[in-house]
Amino acid sequence: MTGVKMYTLEDDKETTSSLRKRELLASSQTQGAAGPSKGETGDAQRLSLSAQVTNTFKKITTPTKAPTGGKGAALAALTMACIGVFFTAMDQTVVVTALPPIVNDLNIGVTKLDHAAWIISAYLLGFVIAMPLMGRVSDIYGRRRIFILCLGIFGAGSILCGLAPVFGQMSDLGFLNAINVDTSSPGLIWLIAARFIQAVGGGAVVPVAMAIASDFYGPQRRGLALGVIGAVTEAGGVIGPLYGALIVQQFGWQYIFYFNVPIVIGLIIAAWRLIPGGTHTREGIDWIGAALLGLALTCLSLGLAQQGTDLGPTPANAPAPQNNPISIGLAIVFLIAFVLVERKVRWPVVDLSLFKRLHFSATSLVSLLVGAALIIAMADIPIFVDTVLQRSVLDSGLALLRLTAMIPVGALLGGWLCSRITCRFTAVLGLLFTATGFYLMSRWPIHVDWNQITISTVTAGLGFGLVIAPIGTTAINAVRAGQAGMSSAIVTSLRMVGMMLGLAALTSWALAYFKQLVSTYPSLPLSSTAAQFANW
């Protein structure tokens, strides 16, 4: 989790270069006026240049207004940043155990579960768009201003998520039929839109929080502070499903969003008191690149998840998903445009030159696929426990916790193994564990016992964790030191992209297979069909 470097140094390379040139020019003018001393040697000249570069580096990495208050203020700022990233990361996964009651409350039919998947995908999409962009924005407009703005967006989105059923009953969204949007569940449309708004704020909180920690801690302690934020971010994703299950069982699914609001208010007050105000600088932001990336990912997800709404006949052979070629074609067009823009823009969202390195490209692909596999497990396990085993929402969360709790354990073990059997063999070992866990899950019968669930999920979770350290280490080792932050951020973002695309592909395939079951057994009631679907 070293992504903060991409915002304080790498993206400001033009500013760094300009300052260095000005200092060197001023130095040369001074020397020209006074003349060189007789005792000056080549070593002294090189030392002078080194000192100038060092001073320039210090100026660039020092905040506009230096934080005051010593260690106490730094610890308070770090605590505030950790709370912010914990809750925004937790909202990535908090809804996976709440999906069954949400689907029931919003009257989403079983043939339209691909629409419900956007409750998760919309958050991942907004997160991916905001995360690489907003750290740069905070460099330009100031940490405090942008952090408070991001928290406000996250809080407003949380309120809108909780009120989505109310807005759905009060509003007429029939005009969306003109662009082929299914309006049979207006509450779902409101919830998806609110989740995207929530994610734009939440995704922005992560890089800005890391930049804040970097401002308060010097080079010697900065790595530790960023490591704490990284650990808290992972913890939020791990605890999210269980937290969501507890809240849903006690209060209702709307409160997993409402409870964010007092936290946001407290963080805004703390940010106003702790973070120094910054000044506005006139530098560029790649808004066009961010918009093209968002459009490409949206169209690709829509294309993969597109399904018909009627249970018509399906061929008896493979359950081929009904993808939308128009959406996929648009995604390709937007992606090409994104690449062209990123190659020319001065401050790119993604440094495409990194993909020229084979090890980095391979690591990026693995991260994408790991994200897709992870979201499939996180979506399937709670739904299986809730609908097939007919257990409580809390039991669904506990079943998933068996997997997610092993991820940080595997990550620690993977970091230890990387230094002993190399990153390559550690990654292969992790993928083998994950594949074994998925195979065991695929053999679950309808009346599976908890011992089988535990063995399968623990094995898969350990495998996912083992892969994390090799991916991060290889991605950073494959690039120059100044590109480490960008490299880490890209790999992390690709894991989220994989989660979004994996969920879209999962719902597409699942609905196609469900339609095949219904056409094969037309006389069976829905519950029996669902049981056979789970048993397969």
C-alpha positions as CSV (number, residue, x, y, z in Angstrom):
1,M,0.0,0.0,0.0
2,T,2.5,2.5,-1.1
3,G,0.2,4.3,-3.5
4,V,0.8,7.7,-1.8
5,K,4.0,8.1,-3.8
6,M,2.1,8.5,-7.0
7,Y,0.5,11.6,-5.7
8,T,3.3,13.5,-4.0
9,L,6.2,12.8,-6.4
10,E,5.4,11.0,-9.6
11,D,2.4,13.1,-10.7
12,D,4.3,16.3,-9.8
13,K,7.3,15.5,-11.9
14,E,6.7,18.6,-14.1
15,T,6.7,20.8,-10.9
16,T,9.8,19.1,-9.6
17,S,11.6,19.6,-12.9
18,S,10.6,23.3,-13.0
19,L,11.8,24.0,-9.5
20,R,15.1,22.2,-10.1
21,K,15.7,24.2,-13.2
22,R,15.0,27.5,-11.5
23,E,17.3,26.6,-8.6
24,L,20.1,25.6,-10.9
25,L,19.7,28.7,-13.0
26,A,19.8,30.9,-9.9
27,S,22.9,29.1,-8.7
28,S,24.7,29.5,-12.0
29,Q,23.9,33.2,-12.1
30,T,25.3,33.7,-8.6
31,Q,28.4,31.9,-9.4
32,G,28.8,33.8,-12.7
33,A,28.6,37.1,-10.8
34,A,31.1,36.2,-8.1
35,G,33.3,34.0,-10.1
36,P,34.6,30.5,-9.0
37,S,36.9,30.3,-6.1
38,K,40.4,29.1,-6.6
39,G,40.0,26.1,-4.4
40,E,36.8,24.8,-6.0
41,T,37.1,21.3,-7.5
42,G,34.9,19.0,-9.6
43,D,33.9,17.1,-6.4
44,A,32.7,20.3,-4.8
45,Q,30.6,21.2,-7.8
46,R,29.0,17.8,-7.7
47,L,28.4,18.2,-4.0
48,S,26.7,21.5,-4.6
49,L,24.5,20.0,-7.3
50,S,23.6,17.1,-5.0
51,A,22.6,19.6,-2.2
52,Q,20.4,21.5,-4.6
53,V,18.6,18.4,-5.7
54,T,18.1,17.4,-2.0
55,N,16.7,20.7,-1.1
56,T,14.4,20.6,-4.1
57,F,13.2,17.2,-3.0
58,K,12.5,18.4,0.5
59,K,10.4,21.3,-0.8
60,I,8.3,19.1,-3.0
61,T,7.5,16.6,-0.3
62,T,6.8,19.2,2.4
63,P,3.1,20.1,2.7
64,T,2.0,23.6,1.7
65,K,1.4,24.3,5.4
66,A,3.4,22.1,7.7
67,P,1.3,20.2,10.3
68,T,1.7,21.3,13.9
69,G,1.2,19.6,17.2
70,G,4.0,17.0,17.1
71,K,3.4,13.3,17.6
72,G,0.0,13.8,19.2
73,A,-1.4,15.6,16.1
74,A,0.2,13.0,13.8
75,L,-1.3,10.1,15.7
76,A,-4.7,11.8,15.7
77,A,-4.5,12.4,12.0
78,L,-3.5,8.8,11.3
79,T,-6.4,7.6,13.5
80,M,-8.8,9.8,11.6
81,A,-7.4,8.5,8.2
82,C,-7.7,4.9,9.3
83,I,-11.3,5.3,10.4
84,G,-12.2,6.9,7.1
85,V,-10.6,4.2,4.9
86,F,-12.0,1.4,7.2
87,F,-15.6,2.4,6.6
88,T,-15.2,3.2,2.9
89,A,-13.4,-0.2,2.3
90,M,-16.0,-2.0,4.4
91,D,-18.8,-0.7,2.2
92,Q,-17.3,-2.6,-0.7
93,T,-18.3,-5.9,0.9
94,V,-21.0,-5.0,3.5
95,V,-23.8,-5.6,1.1
96,V,-22.9,-9.1,0.0
97,T,-24.7,-10.6,3.1
98,A,-27.6,-8.1,2.7
99,L,-28.4,-8.9,-0.9
100,P,-31.2,-11.4,-0.1
101,P,-33.3,-9.0,2.0
102,I,-32.5,-6.2,-0.4
103,V,-33.7,-8.2,-3.4
104,N,-36.9,-9.1,-1.5
105,D,-37.6,-5.5,-0.3
106,L,-37.1,-4.0,-3.8
107,N,-39.2,-6.7,-5.5
108,I,-36.4,-7.9,-7.8
109,G,-37.4,-11.0,-9.7
110,V,-35.2,-14.1,-9.8
111,T,-34.8,-13.5,-13.6
112,K,-33.3,-10.1,-12.9
113,L,-30.5,-10.9,-10.5
114,D,-28.1,-9.4,-13.0
115,H,-29.7,-6.1,-12.2
116,A,-29.2,-6.6,-8.5
117,A,-25.5,-7.4,-9.0
118,W,-25.1,-3.7,-9.9
119,I,-25.6,-2.9,-6.2
120,I,-22.0,-4.2,-5.8
121,S,-20.7,-3.3,-9.2
122,A,-21.7,0.3,-9.0
123,Y,-19.6,0.8,-5.8
124,L,-16.6,-1.0,-7.4
125,L,-16.9,1.2,-10.5
126,G,-17.0,4.4,-8.6
127,F,-14.2,3.3,-6.4
128,V,-11.9,2.4,-9.3
129,I,-12.6,5.7,-11.1
130,A,-12.0,7.9,-8.0
131,M,-9.1,6.2,-6.4
132,P,-6.3,7.0,-8.9
133,L,-7.7,10.5,-9.6
134,M,-8.5,12.1,-6.3
135,G,-5.1,11.9,-4.8
136,R,-3.9,14.1,-7.6
137,V,-6.8,16.5,-7.0
138,S,-5.9,16.8,-3.3
139,D,-2.3,17.7,-4.3
140,I,-3.8,20.7,-6.3
141,Y,-6.7,21.8,-4.1
142,G,-5.5,20.9,-0.7
143,R,-5.9,17.9,1.6
144,R,-8.4,19.3,4.0
145,R,-10.7,20.7,1.4
146,I,-10.8,17.5,-0.7
147,F,-10.9,15.1,2.3
148,I,-14.0,16.9,3.7
149,L,-15.6,17.0,0.2
150,C,-15.0,13.2,-0.3
151,L,-16.5,12.4,3.2
152,G,-19.5,14.6,2.4
153,I,-20.1,12.7,-0.9
154,F,-19.7,9.4,0.8
155,G,-22.2,10.4,3.6
156,A,-24.7,11.8,1.1
157,G,-24.5,8.7,-0.9
158,S,-25.1,6.6,2.2
159,I,-28.3,8.5,3.0
160,L,-29.5,8.1,-0.5
161,C,-28.8,4.4,-0.3
162,G,-31.0,4.0,2.8
163,L,-33.8,6.1,1.3
164,A,-33.7,4.3,-2.1
165,P,-37.0,2.3,-1.4
166,V,-38.8,5.5,-0.5
167,F,-37.6,7.4,-3.5
168,G,-38.5,4.4,-5.6
169,Q,-42.1,4.6,-4.5
170,M,-42.3,8.4,-4.9
171,S,-40.7,8.8,-8.3
172,D,-41.8,7.9,-11.8
173,L,-38.7,6.7,-13.8
174,G,-40.7,5.7,-16.9
175,F,-38.6,8.1,-19.0
176,L,-35.7,5.7,-18.7
177,N,-37.5,3.2,-20.8
178,A,-36.5,5.3,-23.8
179,I,-32.9,4.2,-23.3
180,N,-33.9,0.6,-22.7
181,V,-33.5,0.7,-18.9
182,D,-35.8,-1.7,-17.0
183,T,-37.9,0.4,-14.6
184,S,-39.8,-2.4,-13.0
185,S,-37.9,-1.8,-9.7
186,P,-37.4,2.0,-9.3
187,G,-36.0,1.5,-5.8
188,L,-33.2,-0.6,-7.3
189,I,-32.3,2.2,-9.8
190,W,-32.1,4.7,-7.0
191,L,-30.0,2.3,-4.9
192,I,-27.5,1.7,-7.8
193,A,-27.2,5.4,-8.5
194,A,-26.7,6.1,-4.8
195,R,-24.1,3.4,-4.5
196,F,-22.1,5.0,-7.3
197,I,-22.2,8.4,-5.6
198,Q,-21.2,6.8,-2.3
199,A,-18.2,5.0,-4.0
200,V,-16.9,8.2,-5.7
201,G,-16.5,9.7,-2.2
202,G,-15.3,6.4,-0.7
203,G,-12.8,5.7,-3.4
204,A,-11.4,9.2,-3.1
205,V,-11.0,8.8,0.7
206,V,-8.3,6.1,0.4
207,P,-5.6,8.0,-1.6
208,V,-6.3,11.3,0.2
209,A,-6.0,9.6,3.6
210,M,-2.6,8.1,2.5
211,A,-1.4,11.5,1.4
212,I,-2.5,13.0,4.7
213,A,-0.5,10.4,6.6
214,S,2.5,11.1,4.3
215,D,2.3,14.8,5.2
216,F,2.2,14.2,9.0
217,Y,5.0,11.5,9.1
218,G,8.6,11.9,8.0
219,P,10.4,9.6,5.6
220,Q,11.6,7.3,8.5
221,R,8.1,6.6,9.8
222,R,6.0,7.2,6.7
223,G,6.2,3.6,5.6
224,L,4.9,2.4,8.9
225,A,2.0,4.8,8.8
226,L,1.1,3.8,5.3
227,G,1.3,0.1,6.3
228,V,-1.2,0.7,9.0
229,I,-3.6,2.3,6.6
230,G,-3.2,-0.6,4.2
231,A,-3.9,-3.1,6.9
232,V,-7.0,-1.2,8.1
233,T,-8.2,-1.1,4.5
234,E,-7.9,-4.9,4.1
235,A,-9.6,-5.3,7.5
236,G,-12.6,-3.3,6.4
237,G,-13.1,-5.6,3.5
238,V,-12.8,-8.7,5.7
239,I,-15.2,-7.5,8.4
240,G,-17.7,-6.0,6.0
241,P,-19.9,-9.1,5.4
242,L,-20.2,-10.0,9.0
243,Y,-20.9,-6.4,10.0
244,G,-23.5,-6.2,7.4
245,A,-25.1,-9.4,8.6
246,L,-25.3,-8.2,12.2
247,I,-26.8,-4.9,11.2
248,V,-29.4,-6.5,8.9
249,Q,-30.5,-9.0,11.5
250,Q,-30.9,-6.4,14.2
251,F,-32.1,-3.3,12.4
252,G,-32.6,-3.8,8.7
253,W,-30.4,-3.4,5.6
254,Q,-31.0,0.3,5.3
255,Y,-29.0,0.8,8.5
256,I,-25.8,-0.5,7.1
257,F,-25.8,2.8,5.2
258,Y,-27.4,5.1,7.9
259,F,-24.8,4.2,10.4
260,N,-22.1,5.7,8.2
261,V,-23.6,9.2,8.7
262,P,-22.5,9.9,12.3
263,I,-19.1,8.5,11.5
264,V,-18.8,10.8,8.6
265,I,-19.9,13.8,10.6
266,G,-17.3,13.0,13.3
267,L,-14.6,12.6,10.7
268,I,-15.4,16.0,9.0
269,I,-15.1,17.8,12.4
270,A,-11.8,16.0,13.0
271,A,-10.5,16.8,9.5
272,W,-11.3,20.5,9.9
273,R,-9.4,20.7,13.2
274,L,-6.4,18.4,12.3
275,I,-5.6,18.9,8.7
276,P,-3.9,22.2,7.7
277,G,-5.5,24.2,4.9
278,G,-3.7,24.1,1.6
279,T,-3.4,26.5,-1.3
280,H,-4.7,26.1,-4.8
281,T,-2.1,25.4,-7.5
282,R,-2.6,25.7,-11.3
283,E,-1.8,22.2,-12.5
284,G,-3.6,19.7,-14.7
285,I,-5.9,16.8,-13.9
286,D,-6.7,14.1,-16.4
287,W,-10.5,14.4,-16.2
288,I,-10.9,13.1,-19.8
289,G,-8.9,10.0,-19.1
290,A,-10.9,9.2,-15.9
291,A,-14.2,9.7,-17.8
292,L,-13.2,7.4,-20.7
293,L,-12.0,4.8,-18.2
294,G,-15.3,4.9,-16.4
295,L,-17.3,4.7,-19.6
296,A,-15.3,1.7,-20.8
297,L,-15.7,-0.2,-17.6
298,T,-19.4,0.6,-17.4
299,C,-20.1,-0.5,-21.0
300,L,-18.0,-3.7,-20.5
301,S,-19.9,-4.6,-17.3
302,L,-23.3,-3.9,-19.0
303,G,-22.3,-6.0,-22.0
304,L,-21.2,-9.0,-19.9
305,A,-24.2,-8.9,-17.6
306,Q,-26.9,-8.2,-20.2
307,Q,-29.7,-10.8,-20.0
308,G,-33.2,-11.2,-21.2
309,T,-36.1,-10.8,-18.8
310,D,-38.3,-13.6,-20.0
311,L,-37.8,-17.3,-19.2
312,G,-37.9,-18.4,-22.8
313,P,-36.5,-21.7,-24.2
314,T,-32.8,-22.2,-23.9
315,P,-30.8,-24.7,-26.0
316,A,-30.1,-27.9,-24.1
317,N,-26.4,-27.7,-24.6
318,A,-24.2,-25.1,-23.0
319,P,-25.9,-22.3,-21.1
320,A,-24.4,-19.5,-23.3
321,P,-24.7,-16.1,-21.7
322,Q,-26.6,-13.5,-23.7
323,N,-24.1,-10.8,-23.9
324,N,-24.7,-7.4,-25.5
325,P,-22.3,-6.9,-28.4
326,I,-23.2,-3.2,-28.7
327,S,-22.1,-2.4,-25.1
328,I,-19.0,-4.5,-25.5
329,G,-18.2,-2.7,-28.8
330,L,-18.6,0.7,-27.1
331,A,-16.4,-0.5,-24.3
332,I,-13.6,-1.3,-26.8
333,V,-14.0,2.1,-28.4
334,F,-13.8,3.9,-25.1
335,L,-10.8,1.8,-24.1
336,I,-8.9,2.7,-27.3
337,A,-9.7,6.4,-26.8
338,F,-8.5,6.1,-23.2
339,V,-5.2,4.6,-24.3
340,L,-4.7,7.3,-26.9
341,V,-5.4,10.1,-24.4
342,E,-3.1,8.5,-21.7
343,R,-0.2,8.4,-24.1
344,K,-0.4,12.1,-24.8
345,V,-1.6,13.7,-21.5
346,R,1.0,15.3,-19.2
347,W,-0.6,13.9,-16.0
348,P,-2.1,10.5,-16.9
349,V,-4.5,8.6,-14.6
350,V,-2.6,5.4,-15.6
351,D,1.1,5.4,-16.8
352,L,0.8,2.9,-19.7
353,S,4.5,2.6,-20.1
354,L,4.5,0.3,-17.1
355,F,2.8,-2.4,-19.2
356,K,5.8,-2.6,-21.4
357,R,7.5,-4.6,-18.6
358,L,6.6,-8.3,-18.9
359,H,6.6,-9.0,-15.2
360,F,4.3,-6.0,-14.4
361,S,1.9,-7.0,-17.2
362,A,1.7,-10.6,-15.9
363,T,1.2,-9.5,-12.4
364,S,-1.6,-7.1,-13.5
365,L,-3.3,-10.0,-15.3
366,V,-3.1,-12.2,-12.2
367,S,-4.5,-9.4,-10.0
368,L,-7.4,-9.0,-12.4
369,L,-8.3,-12.7,-12.4
370,V,-7.8,-13.0,-8.6
371,G,-10.3,-10.2,-8.1
372,A,-12.9,-11.9,-10.4
373,A,-12.5,-15.2,-8.5
374,L,-12.7,-13.5,-5.1
375,I,-16.0,-11.7,-5.8
376,I,-17.6,-14.9,-7.1
377,A,-16.9,-16.6,-3.8
378,M,-18.0,-13.6,-1.8
379,A,-21.3,-13.4,-3.7
380,D,-22.1,-17.1,-3.9
381,I,-21.4,-18.2,-0.3
382,P,-23.9,-16.0,1.5
383,I,-26.6,-16.6,-1.2
384,F,-26.1,-20.4,-0.9
385,V,-26.3,-20.3,2.9
386,D,-29.4,-18.1,2.8
387,T,-31.4,-19.7,0.0
388,V,-30.3,-23.3,-0.1
389,L,-29.5,-24.0,3.6
390,Q,-32.2,-21.5,4.6
391,R,-30.1,-20.2,7.5
392,S,-30.0,-16.6,8.9
393,V,-28.2,-13.7,7.5
394,L,-25.8,-13.9,10.4
395,D,-25.0,-17.5,9.5
396,S,-24.3,-16.3,5.9
397,G,-21.8,-13.7,7.3
398,L,-20.1,-16.3,9.5
399,A,-19.8,-18.7,6.6
400,L,-18.1,-16.0,4.5
401,L,-15.9,-14.9,7.4
402,R,-14.3,-18.3,7.3
403,L,-12.9,-17.3,3.9
404,T,-12.2,-13.6,4.4
405,A,-10.5,-14.0,7.8
406,M,-7.9,-16.3,6.2
407,I,-6.9,-13.7,3.6
408,P,-4.7,-11.6,6.0
409,V,-3.3,-14.7,7.5
410,G,-2.3,-16.0,4.1
411,A,-0.9,-12.5,3.2
412,L,1.5,-12.6,6.2
413,L,2.5,-16.2,5.3
414,G,2.9,-15.2,1.7
415,G,5.2,-12.3,2.6
416,W,7.4,-14.7,4.6
417,L,7.5,-17.3,1.8
418,C,8.4,-14.8,-0.9
419,S,11.8,-14.3,0.7
420,R,12.4,-18.0,0.9
421,I,10.9,-19.8,-2.2
422,T,10.5,-16.7,-4.5
423,C,7.4,-14.8,-5.4
424,R,6.7,-17.0,-8.4
425,F,6.4,-20.3,-6.4
426,T,4.5,-18.5,-3.6
427,A,1.9,-17.2,-6.1
428,V,1.6,-20.7,-7.7
429,L,1.1,-22.2,-4.3
430,G,-1.6,-19.7,-3.4
431,L,-3.4,-20.3,-6.7
432,L,-3.3,-24.0,-6.1
433,F,-4.9,-23.6,-2.7
434,T,-7.6,-21.3,-4.2
435,A,-8.4,-23.7,-6.9
436,T,-8.6,-26.6,-4.4
437,G,-11.0,-24.6,-2.3
438,F,-13.2,-23.7,-5.2
439,Y,-13.3,-27.4,-6.3
440,L,-14.4,-28.4,-2.8
441,M,-17.1,-25.7,-2.9
442,S,-18.3,-26.9,-6.2
443,R,-19.0,-30.4,-4.6
444,W,-21.2,-29.0,-1.9
445,P,-24.5,-31.0,-1.7
446,I,-27.8,-29.4,-0.8
447,H,-27.5,-30.5,2.8
448,V,-23.8,-29.7,3.2
449,D,-22.5,-29.7,6.8
450,W,-20.5,-26.9,8.3
451,N,-17.3,-28.9,8.4
452,Q,-17.3,-29.1,4.6
453,I,-18.0,-25.4,4.4
454,T,-15.2,-24.6,6.8
455,I,-12.6,-26.8,5.0
456,S,-13.5,-25.4,1.6
457,T,-13.6,-21.7,2.5
458,V,-10.5,-21.7,4.8
459,T,-8.5,-23.4,1.9
460,A,-9.7,-20.8,-0.6
461,G,-9.2,-17.9,1.7
462,L,-5.6,-19.0,2.6
463,G,-4.9,-19.3,-1.2
464,F,-6.2,-15.8,-1.9
465,G,-4.0,-14.4,0.9
466,L,-0.9,-16.2,-0.3
467,V,-1.2,-14.5,-3.7
468,I,-1.4,-10.9,-2.3
469,A,2.3,-10.5,-1.3
470,P,3.8,-11.9,-4.5
471,I,1.5,-9.7,-6.6
472,G,2.5,-6.5,-4.7
473,T,6.2,-7.4,-4.5
474,T,6.5,-8.3,-8.1
475,A,4.6,-5.3,-9.3
476,I,6.9,-2.9,-7.4
477,N,10.1,-4.8,-8.2
478,A,9.3,-4.7,-11.9
479,V,9.4,-0.8,-12.1
480,R,11.7,2.0,-11.2
481,A,11.6,3.4,-7.6
482,G,9.8,6.5,-8.7
483,Q,7.0,4.4,-10.3
484,A,6.3,2.2,-7.3
485,G,3.3,4.2,-6.1
486,M,1.7,4.1,-9.5
487,S,2.5,0.4,-9.9
488,S,0.9,-0.5,-6.6
489,A,-2.2,1.6,-7.3
490,I,-2.7,0.1,-10.8
491,V,-2.5,-3.5,-9.5
492,T,-4.9,-2.7,-6.7
493,S,-7.4,-1.0,-9.1
494,L,-7.2,-4.0,-11.5
495,R,-8.2,-6.3,-8.7
496,M,-11.4,-4.2,-8.2
497,V,-11.9,-4.2,-12.0
498,G,-11.7,-8.0,-11.9
499,M,-14.3,-8.1,-9.1
500,M,-16.6,-5.9,-11.1
501,L,-16.2,-7.9,-14.3
502,G,-16.3,-11.3,-12.5
503,L,-19.6,-10.4,-10.9
504,A,-21.1,-9.4,-14.2
505,A,-20.0,-12.6,-15.9
506,L,-21.2,-14.7,-12.9
507,T,-24.7,-13.3,-13.0
508,S,-24.8,-13.6,-16.8
509,W,-23.9,-17.3,-16.7
510,A,-26.1,-18.0,-13.7
511,L,-29.2,-16.6,-15.3
512,A,-28.5,-18.5,-18.5
513,Y,-28.2,-21.7,-16.6
514,F,-31.4,-21.0,-14.6
515,K,-33.3,-20.5,-17.8
516,Q,-32.0,-23.8,-19.0
517,L,-33.3,-25.5,-15.8
518,V,-36.7,-23.9,-16.1
519,S,-37.1,-25.0,-19.8
520,T,-35.9,-28.5,-18.9
521,Y,-38.2,-28.9,-15.9
522,P,-41.2,-26.7,-16.7
523,S,-43.5,-28.5,-14.2
524,L,-41.2,-28.0,-11.2
525,P,-42.0,-25.1,-8.7
526,L,-39.5,-22.3,-8.3
527,S,-38.1,-23.7,-5.0
528,S,-37.4,-27.1,-6.5
529,T,-35.7,-25.5,-9.5
530,A,-33.5,-23.4,-7.2
531,A,-32.5,-26.4,-5.3
532,Q,-31.4,-28.3,-8.4
533,F,-29.5,-25.2,-9.5
534,A,-27.6,-25.1,-6.2
535,N,-27.0,-28.8,-6.4
536,W,-25.4,-28.5,-9.8
